[in-house]
């Protein structure tokens, strides 16, 4: 049997040479198997185009030409940036008195909530600018992922299955993004509805939604006008926060699925092998394709997938760091608000009317943090899932070249992480999840203990007062023993000590 022919049948993953060959590009240019060619994916990418102003349609985002054509012009990008800046500035300086109260009281809860709102709006503005600047890289990344996950000589059924899964995933991602925006907008409406009802509670025939709001920037504006401004601002702010993260998930899934197929194909080959007791069995192992050439091709294929993951990490790594930092600030502010809500709500340093919006923003950010962490960990597990199979192959192969390739492959996976990072500071892996969970739990216990100690300290003056009263009563009971008996008789009408 020809070794090269057998190797092709034994391994599903194709070599990078076949992916970069002229035939592979020709097959790709025919457009017969495009992962992104579906209505649900196009609808999701249209939402990305709306909130991020990046070229995401069939002709531009994952287009097959080297020259990029933008879907939205710079004018729309300028509008999105302007809306983000105006919303951030307006939200922070709408009430000068609030900031004076925060500075004078130095209340941690109020300061934490204010910092979280500033960081939330700032990170969304950064995400908008960052994604727009790397739009060309994102377009090439879509094309690369499509080539890596739909090689020319793969079965059509496998590609069709992947397309079906991506359609379902894009529908779920679209539903997640729409739900996140709807939750924040409903919370915004609830806030301003409460403001209007307060005016009507004071005067049933009052102004309600037409009452003026004492905002520093737009003094005298109506409640409904302020509501529309916040509604529009949060619509684009939440969209620019949600859809970059969902876009990364859409790119992660086919890569993780392809790495899973790689492991499955290697596992099938390992099951077909038996430890060769004789040289004749070793020749049969070579006949089914376990040669140095084949192992080199599989190693190169895994390296190609790793390279794509590194490109994805290079684009979104620092954005992930900003997202995790904002999520941490939201957690700190929420924990402080829950533990100190009595003093925080009565100090006048927190905008009570926007507390529902704050809770909605934190909830949405937490959901997205869970999603991107889950898919990041899943991608890392898929990339390293081939290690047990490599251990098994390393025991079954006989030639020195095969053993060397298996050992080097194992060493590479053990020595470096194939995973996404947050700014290059830490990998998004299981260990990262355990560490973050431990840090958050420790912070909650620490803050709760400090709150208990603060309450105990507040009881000390009362305990001192009670102790003073008890001592006074005790001294008063002892005072008659210090009087002269005749003095006691003058007070009571009889001798205090009859035995005298």
For each residue, the residues with C-beta under 8 A, 3 or more apart:
1: 5 6 287
2: 5 6
3: 6 7 286 287 289 291 293 294
4: 7 8 293
5: 1 2 8 9
6: 1 2 3 9 10 287 288 289
7: 3 4 10 11 289 291 293 294 297
8: 4 5 11 153 289
9: 5 6 289
10: 6 7 265 268 269 272 288 289 290 294
11: 7 8 265 266 269 289 294 297 298
12: 154 261 262 264 265
13: 258 261 262 265 298 301 302
14: 18 19 151 152 153 154 301
15: 18 19 297 300 301
16: 19 20 300 301 303 304
17: 20 21 300
18: 14 15 21 23 24 151 152 153
19: 14 15 16 24 147 148 151 304
20: 16 17 24 25
21: 17 18 24 25
22: 25 26
23: 18 26 27 152
24: 18 19 20 21 27 28 147 151 152
25: 20 21 22 28 29
26: 22 23 29 30
27: 23 24 30 32 33 152
28: 24 25 31 64 146 147 150 152
29: 25 26 64
30: 26 27
31: 28 34 37 64
32: 27
33: 27 150 156 159
34: 31 37 62 146 150
35: 41 145 146 149 150 159 162 163 166 254
36: 41 42 45 58 62 142 146 166
37: 31 34 41 58 163
38: 41 42 163 166 167 170
39: 42 43 167
40: 43 44 167 168 170 171 174
41: 35 36 37 38 44 45 166 167 170 250
42: 36 38 39 45 46 57 58
43: 39 40 46 47 170 174
44: 40 41 47 48 170 171 173 174 177 246 250
45: 36 41 42 48 49 56 57 61
46: 42 43 49 50 56 57
47: 43 44 50 51 174 177 239 243
48: 44 45 51 52 54 56 243 246 247
49: 45 46 52 53 54 55 56 57 61 71 72
50: 46 47 239
51: 47 48 80 128 236 239 240 242 243
52: 48 49 80 127 128 131 132 240 243 244 247
53: 49 72 76 77 80 128 132
54: 48 49 61 71 72 131 132 135 138
55: 49 60 61 68 69 70 71 72 135 139
56: 45 46 48 49 60 61 71
57: 42 45 46 49 60 61 71
58: 36 37 42 61 62 63
59: 63 69
60: 55 56 57 63 68 69 70 71 139
61: 45 49 54 55 56 57 58 71 138 139 142
62: 34 36 58 139 142 143 146
63: 58 59 60 68 69 139 143
64: 28 29 31 143
65: 68 69
66:
67:
68: 55 60 63 65 135 136 139
69: 55 59 60 63 65
70: 55 60 73 135
71: 49 54 55 56 57 60 61
72: 49 53 54 55 76 77
73: 70 76 77
74: 77 78
75: 78 79
76: 53 72 73 79 80
77: 53 72 73 74 80 81 128 132
78: 74 75 81 82
79: 75 76 82 83
80: 51 52 53 76 77 83 84 128 236 240
81: 77 78 84 85 125 128 129
82: 78 79 85 86
83: 79 80 86 87 232 233 236
84: 80 81 87 88 121 124 125 128 233 236 237 240
85: 81 82 88 89 125
86: 82 83 89 90 233
87: 83 84 90 91 121 229 230 233 234 236 237
88: 84 85 91 92 118 121 122 125
89: 85 86 92 93 217
90: 86 87 93 94 215 217 229 233
91: 87 88 94 117 121 230 233
92: 88 89 114 117 118
93: 89 90 96 99 216 217
94: 90 91 98 215 216 217
95: 98 99 214 215 216 351
96: 93 99 100 216
97: 100 101
98: 94 95 101 102 348 349 350 351
99: 93 95 96 102 103 114
100: 96 97 103 104
101: 97 98 104 105 110 347 348 349
102: 98 99 105 106 107 110 111 114 349
103: 99 100 106
104: 100 101
105: 101 102 110 347 349
106: 102 103 111
107: 102 110 111 343 344 347 349
108: 111 112 336 340
109: 112 113 333 336 337 340 341 343 344 350
110: 101 102 105 107 113 114 344 347 349 350
111: 102 106 107 108 114 115
112: 108 109 115 116 329 332 333 336 337
113: 109 110 116 117 333 337 350 358
114: 92 99 102 110 111 117 118
115: 111 112 118 119 329 333
116: 112 113 119 120 326 329 330 332 333 358 362
117: 91 92 113 114 120 121 358 361
118: 88 92 114 115 121 122
119: 115 116 122 123 325 326 329
120: 116 117 123 124 237 241 326 330 361 365
121: 84 87 88 91 117 118 124 125 237
122: 88 118 119 125 126
123: 119 120 126 127 241 322 323 325 326
124: 84 120 121 127 128 237 238 240 241
125: 81 84 85 88 121 122 128 129 240
126: 122 123 129 130 319 322
127: 52 123 124 130 131 240 241 244 319 322
128: 51 52 53 77 80 81 84 124 125 131 132 240
129: 81 125 126 132 133
130: 126 127 133 134 318 319
131: 52 54 127 128 134 135 138 244 247 319
132: 52 53 54 77 128 129 135
133: 129 130
134: 130 131 137 138 315
135: 54 55 68 70 131 132 138 139
136: 68 139 140
137: 134 140 141 311 315
138: 54 61 131 134 135 141 142 247 315
139: 55 60 61 62 63 68 135 136 142 143
140: 136 137 143 144
141: 137 138 144 145 251 308 311 312 315
142: 36 61 62 138 139 145 146 251
143: 62 63 64 139 140 146 147
144: 140 141 147 148 308 311
145: 35 141 142 148 149 251 254 255 308
146: 28 34 35 36 62 142 143 149 150
147: 19 24 28 143 144 150 151
148: 19 144 145 151 255 258 304 305 308
149: 35 145 146 162 254 255 257 258
150: 28 33 34 35 146 147 154 159 162
151: 14 18 19 24 147 148 154
152: 14 18 23 24 27 28
153: 8 14 18
154: 12 14 150 151 158 159
155: 158 159
156: 33 159 160
157: 160 161
158: 154 155 161 162 261
159: 33 35 150 154 155 156 162 163
160: 156 157 163 164
161: 157 158 164 165
162: 35 149 150 158 159 165 166 254 257
163: 35 37 38 159 160 166 167
164: 160 161 167 168
165: 161 162 168 169 253 257
166: 35 36 38 41 162 163 169 170 250 253 254
167: 38 39 40 41 163 164 170 171
168: 40 164 165 171 172
169: 165 166 172 173 249 250 253
170: 38 40 41 43 44 166 167 173 174 250
171: 40 44 167 168 174 175
172: 168 169 175 176
173: 44 169 170 176 177 246 249 250
174: 40 43 44 47 170 171 177 178
175: 171 172 178 179
176: 172 173 179 180 242 246 367 371
177: 44 47 173 174 180 181 239 242 243 246
178: 174 175 181 182
179: 175 176 182 183
180: 176 177 183 184 238 242 364 367 368
181: 177 178 184 185 235 238 239 242
182: 178 179 185 186
183: 179 180 186 187 360 363 364
184: 180 181 187 188 234 238 357 360 361 364
185: 181 182 188 189 231 234 235 238
186: 182 183 189 190 360
187: 183 184 190 191 356 357 359 360
188: 184 185 191 192 227 230 231 234 357
189: 185 186 192 193 227 231
190: 186 187 193 194 356
191: 187 188 194 195 353 354 355 356 357
192: 188 189 195 196 209 223 224 226 227 230 353
193: 189 190 196 197
194: 190 191 197 198 353
195: 191 192 198 199 213 223 353
196: 192 193 199 200 208 209 211 223
197: 193 194 200 201 208
198: 194 195 201 202
199: 195 196 202 203 206 207 208 211 223
200: 196 197 203 204 206 208
201: 197 198 204
202: 198 199 206
203: 199 200 206
204: 200 201
205:
206: 199 200 202 203 211
207: 199 210 211 212
208: 196 197 199 200 211 223
209: 192 196 222 223 224 227
210: 207 222 223 224
211: 196 199 206 207 208 222 223
212: 207 219 220 221 222 223
213: 195 218 220 221 222 223 226
214: 95 219
215: 90 94 95 218 219 221 226
216: 93 94 95 96 219
217: 89 90 93 94
218: 213 215 221 225 226
219: 212 214 215 216
220: 212 213
221: 212 213 215 218 225 226
222: 209 210 211 212 213 225 226
223: 192 195 196 199 208 209 210 211 212 213 226 227
224: 192 209 210 227 228
225: 218 221 222 228 229
226: 192 213 215 218 221 222 223 229 230
227: 188 189 192 209 223 224 230 231
228: 224 225 231 232
229: 87 90 225 226 232 233
230: 87 91 188 192 226 227 233 234 357
231: 185 188 189 227 228 234 235
232: 83 228 229 235 236
233: 83 84 86 87 90 91 229 230 236 237
234: 87 184 185 188 230 231 237 238 357
235: 181 185 231 232 238 239
236: 51 80 83 84 87 232 233 239 240
237: 84 87 120 121 124 233 234 240 241
238: 124 180 181 184 185 234 235 241 242 361 364
239: 47 50 51 177 181 235 236 242 243
240: 51 52 80 84 124 125 127 128 236 237 243 244
241: 120 123 124 127 237 238 244 245 364 365 368
242: 51 176 177 180 181 238 239 245 246 364 368
243: 47 48 51 52 177 239 240 246 247
244: 52 127 131 240 241 247 248 316 319
245: 241 242 248 249 323 368 371 372
246: 44 48 173 176 177 242 243 249 250 368 371
247: 48 52 131 138 243 244 250 251
248: 244 245 251 252 312 316 372 375
249: 169 173 245 246 252 253 371 372 375
250: 41 44 166 169 170 173 246 247 253
251: 141 142 145 247 248 254 255 312
252: 248 249 255 256 312 375 376 378 379 420
253: 165 166 169 249 250 256 257 375
254: 35 145 149 162 166 251 257 258
255: 145 148 149 251 252 258 259 305 308 309 312 379
256: 252 253 259 260 375 378 379 382 383
257: 149 162 165 253 254 260 261 382
258: 13 148 149 254 255 261 262 305
259: 255 256 262 263 302 305 379 382 383 385 386
260: 256 257 263 264 382 385
261: 12 13 158 257 258 264 265
262: 12 13 258 259 265 266 298 301 302 305 386
263: 259 260 266 267 382 385 386 389
264: 12 260 261 267 268
265: 10 11 12 13 261 262 268 269
266: 11 262 263 269 270 298 386 389 390 393
267: 263 264 270 271 389
268: 10 264 265 271 272
269: 10 11 265 266 272 273 288 289 290 393
270: 266 267 273 389 392 393 396
271: 267 268
272: 10 268 269 288
273: 269 270 285 288 290 393 396
274: 281 396
275: 395 396
276: 279 280 281 282 284 285 396 398
277: 281
278: 281 282
279: 276 282 283
280: 276 283 284
281: 274 276 277 278 284 285
282: 276 278 279 285 286 398 399
283: 279 280 286 287
284: 276 280 281 287 288
285: 273 276 281 282 288 290 396 397 398
286: 3 282 283 289 290 291 399
287: 1 3 6 283 284
288: 6 10 269 272 273 284 285
289: 3 6 7 8 9 10 11 269 286 294
290: 10 269 273 285 286 294 295 393 397 402
291: 3 7 286 294 295 399 401 402
292: 295 296 399 401 402 405
293: 3 4 7 296 297
294: 3 7 10 11 289 290 291 297 298
295: 290 291 292 298 299 402 405 406 409
296: 292 293 299 300 405
297: 7 11 15 293 294 300 301
298: 11 13 262 266 294 295 301 302
299: 295 296 302 303 405 408 409
300: 15 16 17 296 297 303 304
301: 13 14 15 16 262 297 298 304 305
302: 13 259 262 298 299 305 306 386 409
303: 16 299 300 306 307
304: 16 19 148 300 301 307 308
305: 148 255 258 259 262 301 302 308 309 383
306: 302 303 309 310 383 418
307: 303 304 310 311
308: 141 144 145 148 255 304 305 311 312
309: 255 305 306 312 313 379 383 418 419 420
310: 306 307 313 314
311: 137 141 144 307 308 314 315
312: 141 248 251 252 255 308 309 315 316 420
313: 309 310 316 317 420 421
314: 310 311 317
315: 134 137 138 141 311 312 319
316: 244 248 312 313 319 320 420
317: 313 314 320 321 420 421 422 423 424
318: 130 321 322 423
319: 126 127 130 131 244 315 316 322 323
320: 316 317 323 324 372 420 421 422 423 428
321: 317 318 324 325 422 423 425
322: 123 126 127 318 319 325 326
323: 123 245 319 320 326 327 365 368 369 372 422
324: 320 321 327 328 369 422
325: 119 123 321 322 328 329
326: 116 119 120 123 322 323 329 330 365
327: 323 324 330 331 365 366 369
328: 324 325 331 332
329: 112 115 116 119 325 326 332 333
330: 116 120 326 327 333 334 361 362 365 366
331: 327 328 334 335 362 366 440 443
332: 112 116 328 329 335 336 443
333: 109 112 113 115 116 329 330 336 337 358 362
334: 330 331 337 338 359 362
335: 331 332 338 339 443 444 447
336: 108 109 112 332 333 339 340 344 447
337: 109 112 113 333 334 340 341 344 355 358
338: 334 335 341
339: 335 336 447 448 451
340: 108 109 336 337 343 344 451
341: 109 337 338 344 345
342: 345 346
343: 107 109 340 346 347
344: 107 109 110 336 337 340 341 347 349 350
345: 341 342 350 352
346: 342 343
347: 101 105 107 110 343 344 350
348: 98 101
349: 98 101 102 105 107 110 344
350: 98 109 110 113 344 345 347 355
351: 95 98 354 355
352: 345 355
353: 191 192 194 195
354: 191 351 357 358
355: 191 337 350 351 352 358 359
356: 187 190 191 359 360
357: 184 187 188 191 230 234 354 360 361
358: 113 116 117 333 337 354 355 361 362
359: 187 334 355 356 362 363
360: 183 184 186 187 356 357 363 364
361: 117 120 184 238 330 357 358 364 365
362: 116 330 331 333 334 358 359 365 366
363: 183 359 360 366 367
364: 180 183 184 238 241 242 360 361 367 368
365: 120 241 323 326 327 330 361 362 368 369
366: 327 330 331 362 363 369 370
367: 176 180 363 364 370 371
368: 180 241 242 245 246 323 364 365 371 372
369: 323 324 327 365 366 372 373
370: 366 367 373 374
371: 176 245 246 249 367 368 374 375
372: 245 248 249 320 323 368 369 375 376 428
373: 369 370 376 377 428 432 433
374: 370 371 377 378
375: 248 249 252 253 256 371 372 378 379
376: 252 372 373 379 380 419 420 428 429
377: 373 374 380 381 428 429 430 432 433
378: 252 256 374 375 381 382
379: 252 255 256 259 309 375 376 382 383 419 420
380: 376 377 383 384 417 418 419 420 427 428 429 430
381: 377 378 384 385 430
382: 256 257 259 260 263 378 379 385
383: 256 259 305 306 309 379 380 386 413 418 419
384: 380 381 387 413 418
385: 259 260 263 381 382 388
386: 259 262 263 266 302 383 389 390 413
387: 384 390 391 410 413 414
388: 385 391 392
389: 263 266 267 270 386 392 393
390: 266 386 387 393 394 406 409 410 413
391: 387 388 394 395 410
392: 270 388 389 395 396
393: 266 269 270 273 290 389 390 396 397 402 406
394: 390 391 397 403 406 407 410
395: 275 391 392
396: 270 273 274 275 276 285 392 393
397: 285 290 393 394 402 403 406
398: 276 282 285 402
399: 282 286 291 292 402 403
400: 403 404
401: 291 292 404 405
402: 290 291 292 295 393 397 398 399 405 406
403: 394 397 399 400 406 407
404: 400 401 407 408
405: 292 295 296 299 401 402 408 409
406: 295 390 393 394 397 402 403 409 410
407: 394 403 404 410 411
408: 299 404 405 411 412
409: 295 299 302 390 405 406 412 413
410: 387 390 391 394 406 407 413 414
411: 407 408 414 415
412: 408 409 415 416
413: 383 384 386 387 390 409 410 416 418
414: 387 410 411
415: 411 412
416: 412 413
417: 380 427 429
418: 306 309 380 383 384 413
419: 309 376 379 380 383 427 428 429
420: 252 309 312 313 316 317 320 376 379 380 427 428
421: 313 317 320 424 425 426 427 428
422: 317 320 321 323 324 425 426 428
423: 317 318 320 321
424: 317 421
425: 321 421 422
426: 421 422 432
427: 380 417 419 420 421 431 432
428: 320 372 373 376 377 380 419 420 421 422 432
429: 376 377 380 417 419 432 433
430: 377 380 381 433 434
431: 427 434 435
432: 373 377 426 427 428 429 435 436
433: 373 377 429 430 436 437
434: 430 431 437 438
435: 431 432 438 439
436: 432 433 439 440
437: 433 434 440 441
438: 434 435 441 442
439: 435 436 442 443
440: 331 436 437 443 444
441: 437 438 444 445
442: 438 439 445 446
443: 331 332 335 439 440 446 447
444: 335 440 441 447 448
445: 441 442 448 449
446: 442 443 449 450
447: 335 336 339 443 444 450 451
448: 339 444 445 451 452
449: 445 446 452 453
450: 446 447 453 454
451: 339 340 447 448 454 455
452: 448 449 455 456
453: 449 450 456 457
454: 450 451 457 458
455: 451 452 458 459
456: 452 453 459 460
457: 453 454 460
458: 454 455 461
459: 455 456 462 463
460: 456 457 463 464
461: 458 464 465
462: 459 465 466
463: 459 460 466 467
464: 460 461 467 468
465: 461 462 468 469
466: 462 463 469 470
467: 463 464 470 471
468: 464 465 471 472
469: 465 466 472 473
470: 466 467 473 474
471: 467 468 474 475
472: 468 469 475 476
473: 469 470 476 477
474: 470 471 477 478
475: 471 472 478 479
476: 472 473 479
477: 473 474 480
478: 474 475 481 482
479: 475 476 482 483
480: 477 483 488 496
481: 478
482: 478 479
483: 479 480 487 488 496
484: 487 488
485: 488 489 495 496 497 500
486: 489 490
487: 483 484 490 491
488: 480 483 484 485 491 492 495 496 497
489: 485 486 492 493 494 495 496
490: 486 487
491: 487 488
492: 488 489 496
493: 489
494: 489
495: 485 488 489 498 500
496: 480 483 485 488 489 492
497: 485 488 500
498: 495
499:
500: 485 495 497
